[in-house]
Amino acid sequence: QVQLVESGGGLVQAGGSLRLSCTASGRTFSSSAWAWFRQAPGKEREFVAHISRRSSSTYYANSVKGRFAISRDNAQNTVYLHMNSLKPEDTAIYYCALDVYYSGSYYSLAEYEYWGQGTQVTVST
C-alpha cells in the first residue's frame, strides 16, 4: 500500500523560508513524477510545482516562480519544496502528489494517483 507523509509546515513571517518534505513508502518511486499542490481556505486546490521522473523538467505556477523550488531524492523516495520569500497569500494546506502513469497534464489534480494528508503553512504579516 502506497503512503505519502508530508512534514515541514508551520508558521513563518513574511519574507521567511520553509522546506516541505514528502516521503513515500510501499514501493520504489524513482520512475514516478511528483508534484505539490495547495489549498487555501475557501478556495480550490491548485497546482504549485512538478518535477519529472528523472528531474529533467520542473514546472511552477506563475505565483511561485522564482521563489519556490522542487527537488527529489530517489534514494530516499522523497520530494521537497523549498519555499523562499514567503507571502501571506502562500498560506494554505500543502499536499504532495505522486504520478505513476504520467500523461502530460502535470497541472491537473486528476493526473496524480496518490496524495499526502497535507501540511499547514501559515505566513504572517
PASEBA-1860 file (N, C-alpha, C; in nm, 3 decimals):
! residues 125
1> QVQLVESG> 0.085/-0.119/0.000/0.000/0.000/0.000/0.088/0.124/0.000 ~ 0.061/0.216/-0.090/0.140/0.338/-0.102/0.093/0.441/-0.001 ~ 0.189/0.500/0.070/0.157/0.609/0.161/0.253/0.724/0.140 ~ 0.200/0.845/0.145/0.281/0.966/0.135/0.266/1.044/0.265 ~ 0.378/1.081/0.325/0.376/1.152/0.452/0.454/1.283/0.437 ~ 0.384/1.393/0.460/0.446/1.525/0.449/0.492/1.575/0.584 ~ 0.589/1.666/0.581/0.636/1.731/0.703/0.699/1.865/0.664 ~ 0.722/1.949/0.766/0.793/2.074/0.742/0.708/2.198/0.743
9> GGLVQAGG> 0.577/2.183/0.751/0.492/2.301/0.756/0.505/2.374/0.889 ~ 0.444/2.492/0.895/0.449/2.568/1.019/0.413/2.712/0.998 ~ 0.443/2.792/1.098/0.416/2.936/1.096/0.546/3.011/1.070 ~ 0.543/3.102/0.974/0.662/3.179/0.939/0.621/3.321/0.906 ~ 0.711/3.415/0.929/0.683/3.554/0.895/0.703/3.578/0.746 ~ 0.634/3.675/0.695/0.650/3.712/0.554/0.797/3.740/0.526 ~ 0.843/3.689/0.411/0.983/3.702/0.374/1.068/3.585/0.418 ~ 1.014/3.500/0.501/1.087/3.385/0.553/1.086/3.267/0.458
17> SLRLSCTA> 1.142/3.155/0.507/1.157/3.035/0.425/1.111/2.912/0.502 ~ 1.067/2.813/0.427/1.034/2.682/0.480/1.073/2.577/0.377 ~ 1.099/2.457/0.425/1.120/2.344/0.335/1.023/2.233/0.373 ~ 0.939/2.197/0.278/0.847/2.085/0.296/0.910/1.957/0.242 ~ 0.879/1.847/0.309/0.926/1.716/0.264/0.806/1.622/0.251 ~ 0.819/1.528/0.161/0.716/1.426/0.144/0.785/1.295/0.111 ~ 0.765/1.196/0.195/0.829/1.067/0.177/0.725/0.961/0.146 ~ 0.756/0.881/0.045/0.665/0.775/0.002/0.713/0.640/0.052
25> SGRTFSSS> 0.620/0.554/0.081/0.652/0.417/0.120/0.559/0.322/0.049 ~ 0.601/0.198/0.037/0.516/0.098/-0.026/0.570/0.043/-0.156 ~ 0.663/0.117/-0.218/0.725/0.071/-0.342/0.835/0.170/-0.377 ~ 0.905/0.143/-0.487/1.009/0.234/-0.535/0.947/0.334/-0.631 ~ 0.985/0.462/-0.618/0.919/0.566/-0.696/1.015/0.644/-0.785 ~ 1.129/0.586/-0.815/1.227/0.659/-0.896/1.175/0.686/-1.037 ~ 1.079/0.607/-1.086/1.026/0.628/-1.220/0.895/0.706/-1.220 ~ 0.860/0.763/-1.106/0.736/0.841/-1.095/0.767/0.989/-1.091
33> AWAWFRQA> 0.669/1.067/-1.131/0.680/1.212/-1.120/0.612/1.256/-0.991 ~ 0.651/1.375/-0.944/0.597/1.428/-0.819/0.543/1.570/-0.842 ~ 0.456/1.610/-0.751/0.407/1.748/-0.756/0.367/1.794/-0.616 ~ 0.355/1.925/-0.605/0.296/1.988/-0.487/0.176/2.070/-0.531 ~ 0.070/2.060/-0.454/-0.048/2.143/-0.471/-0.075/2.212/-0.339 ~ -0.163/2.310/-0.341/-0.202/2.376/-0.216/-0.349/2.416/-0.222 ~ -0.406/2.430/-0.104/-0.546/2.470/-0.094/-0.562/2.569/0.020 ~ -0.601/2.689/-0.015/-0.628/2.794/0.084/-0.773/2.786/0.128
41> PGKEREFV> -0.806/2.840/0.244/-0.944/2.834/0.292/-1.042/2.895/0.192 ~ -1.146/2.822/0.161/-1.249/2.870/0.070/-1.213/2.866/-0.076 ~ -1.096/2.809/-0.108/-1.052/2.804/-0.248/-1.029/2.660/-0.291 ~ -1.021/2.642/-0.422/-0.995/2.509/-0.476/-0.845/2.476/-0.464 ~ -0.817/2.348/-0.464/-0.679/2.304/-0.463/-0.613/2.343/-0.594 ~ -0.493/2.399/-0.586/-0.425/2.448/-0.705/-0.284/2.394/-0.718 ~ -0.239/2.384/-0.840/-0.105/2.337/-0.873/0.001/2.436/-0.824 ~ 0.110/2.382/-0.770/0.222/2.465/-0.727/0.349/2.432/-0.806
49> AHISRRSS> 0.388/2.304/-0.807/0.514/2.267/-0.873/0.513/2.119/-0.909 ~ 0.591/2.084/-1.011/0.601/1.947/-1.060/0.746/1.918/-1.096 ~ 0.788/1.794/-1.070/0.921/1.751/-1.112/0.906/1.618/-1.183 ~ 0.974/1.607/-1.296/0.959/1.489/-1.380/1.034/1.369/-1.322 ~ 1.019/1.256/-1.388/1.072/1.130/-1.336/1.222/1.134/-1.315 ~ 1.293/1.195/-1.406/1.439/1.197/-1.397/1.491/1.335/-1.357 ~ 1.402/1.418/-1.302/1.438/1.554/-1.260/1.482/1.641/-1.377 ~ 1.453/1.598/-1.499/1.496/1.675/-1.615/1.408/1.795/-1.642
57> STYYANSV> 1.286/1.791/-1.589/1.193/1.902/-1.611/1.123/1.939/-1.481 ~ 1.109/2.069/-1.460/1.030/2.120/-1.349/0.935/2.226/-1.402 ~ 0.820/2.235/-1.340/0.719/2.333/-1.378/0.667/2.399/-1.251 ~ 0.633/2.527/-1.264/0.587/2.602/-1.148/0.467/2.687/-1.185 ~ 0.381/2.707/-1.087/0.274/2.806/-1.103/0.339/2.944/-1.110 ~ 0.278/3.032/-1.185/0.333/3.168/-1.201/0.347/3.238/-1.065 ~ 0.256/3.208/-0.975/0.255/3.277/-0.846/0.374/3.242/-0.757 ~ 0.442/3.130/-0.786/0.555/3.090/-0.701/0.687/3.086/-0.779
65> KGRFAISR> 0.683/3.109/-0.907/0.803/3.101/-0.990/0.908/3.200/-0.940 ~ 1.031/3.151/-0.925/1.139/3.235/-0.875/1.152/3.236/-0.724 ~ 1.051/3.185/-0.654/1.055/3.181/-0.507/1.059/3.039/-0.452 ~ 0.993/2.947/-0.521/0.986/2.808/-0.477/1.071/2.721/-0.569 ~ 1.122/2.611/-0.513/1.197/2.514/-0.592/1.160/2.373/-0.548 ~ 1.134/2.287/-0.645/1.102/2.148/-0.615/1.223/2.062/-0.648 ~ 1.249/1.964/-0.563/1.359/1.872/-0.588/1.320/1.735/-0.534 ~ 1.400/1.633/-0.569/1.368/1.498/-0.526/1.495/1.421/-0.493
73> DNAQNTVY> 1.480/1.325/-0.405/1.589/1.234/-0.369/1.534/1.093/-0.388 ~ 1.569/1.031/-0.499/1.513/0.900/-0.531/1.558/0.793/-0.431 ~ 1.678/0.806/-0.379/1.727/0.707/-0.283/1.644/0.708/-0.155 ~ 1.587/0.824/-0.124/1.505/0.839/-0.003/1.356/0.838/-0.033 ~ 1.319/0.821/-0.161/1.176/0.826/-0.200/1.110/0.954/-0.149 ~ 1.182/1.064/-0.161/1.136/1.190/-0.102/1.138/1.303/-0.204 ~ 1.039/1.388/-0.194/1.033/1.510/-0.273/1.030/1.628/-0.176 ~ 1.091/1.737/-0.219/1.099/1.857/-0.135/1.037/1.977/-0.207
81> LHMNSLKP> 0.991/2.071/-0.127/0.950/2.201/-0.180/1.020/2.307/-0.095 ~ 1.116/2.375/-0.158/1.189/2.482/-0.091/1.115/2.612/-0.119 ~ 1.069/2.676/-0.012/0.987/2.796/-0.027/1.061/2.916/0.034 ~ 1.090/3.015/-0.050/1.159/3.136/-0.007/1.071/3.257/-0.031 ~ 1.107/3.368/0.034/1.033/3.494/0.017/0.883/3.471/0.031 ~ 0.846/3.403/0.135/0.705/3.367/0.155/0.619/3.490/0.176 ~ 0.496/3.481/0.125/0.399/3.590/0.133/0.276/3.539/0.207 ~ 0.199/3.629/0.266/0.075/3.586/0.333/-0.018/3.507/0.241
89> EDTAIYYC> -0.017/3.539/0.112/-0.104/3.468/0.018/-0.057/3.326/-0.011 ~ 0.060/3.288/0.040/0.106/3.150/0.030/0.046/3.062/0.139 ~ -0.026/3.122/0.232/-0.089/3.046/0.340/-0.190/2.946/0.282 ~ -0.171/2.819/0.317/-0.256/2.713/0.264/-0.214/2.580/0.325 ~ -0.294/2.479/0.299/-0.251/2.342/0.324/-0.180/2.293/0.198 ~ -0.061/2.241/0.215/0.019/2.194/0.102/0.015/2.042/0.096 ~ -0.010/1.991/-0.025/-0.022/1.847/-0.048/0.082/1.801/-0.149 ~ 0.149/1.691/-0.119/0.233/1.629/-0.220/0.150/1.526/-0.296
97> ALDVYYSG> 0.191/1.500/-0.418/0.118/1.406/-0.503/0.216/1.328/-0.588 ~ 0.182/1.204/-0.613/0.268/1.112/-0.687/0.199/1.067/-0.815 ~ 0.273/1.072/-0.925/0.219/1.041/-1.056/0.293/0.920/-1.114 ~ 0.230/0.806/-1.111/0.293/0.684/-1.160/0.277/0.669/-1.311 ~ 0.161/0.703/-1.363/0.129/0.686/-1.505/0.116/0.822/-1.572 ~ 0.228/0.889/-1.589/0.229/1.027/-1.637/0.172/1.037/-1.779 ~ 0.078/1.132/-1.797/0.018/1.152/-1.929/0.038/1.293/-1.981 ~ 0.108/1.376/-1.905/0.143/1.508/-1.955/0.071/1.624/-1.889
105> SYYSLAEY> -0.037/1.598/-1.818/-0.116/1.708/-1.759/-0.067/1.735/-1.616 ~ 0.053/1.785/-1.605/0.118/1.797/-1.475/0.044/1.891/-1.381 ~ -0.037/1.982/-1.434/-0.106/2.084/-1.355/-0.242/2.035/-1.303 ~ -0.284/1.917/-1.349/-0.417/1.866/-1.319/-0.418/1.772/-1.200 ~ -0.514/1.791/-1.109/-0.529/1.701/-0.995/-0.550/1.557/-1.040 ~ -0.621/1.540/-1.148/-0.655/1.406/-1.196/-0.534/1.327/-1.245 ~ -0.422/1.396/-1.268/-0.302/1.328/-1.317/-0.239/1.237/-1.212 ~ -0.265/1.265/-1.084/-0.190/1.205/-0.974/-0.271/1.096/-0.903
113> EYWGQGTQ> -0.205/0.983/-0.883/-0.274/0.868/-0.826/-0.271/0.865/-0.673 ~ -0.167/0.925/-0.615/-0.152/0.917/-0.470/-0.130/1.057/-0.412 ~ -0.185/1.077/-0.292/-0.180/1.208/-0.227/-0.139/1.192/-0.081 ~ -0.067/1.294/-0.032/-0.038/1.301/0.110/-0.156/1.360/0.185 ~ -0.142/1.366/0.317/-0.251/1.413/0.402/-0.254/1.565/0.415 ~ -0.146/1.630/0.373/-0.140/1.776/0.378/-0.064/1.827/0.499 ~ 0.001/1.941/0.482/0.071/2.007/0.591/0.042/2.156/0.583 ~ 0.010/2.216/0.697/-0.031/2.356/0.701/0.090/2.449/0.695
121> VTVST> 0.081/2.547/0.608/0.179/2.656/0.602/0.105/2.786/0.627 ~ 0.148/2.861/0.726/0.086/2.988/0.759/0.193/3.097/0.756 ~ 0.169/3.200/0.675/0.263/3.310/0.662/0.199/3.435/0.723 ~ 0.261/3.488/0.825/0.207/3.606/0.893/0.270/3.734/0.839 ~ 0.199/3.844/0.857/0.249/3.974/0.810/0.343/4.035/0.911
END
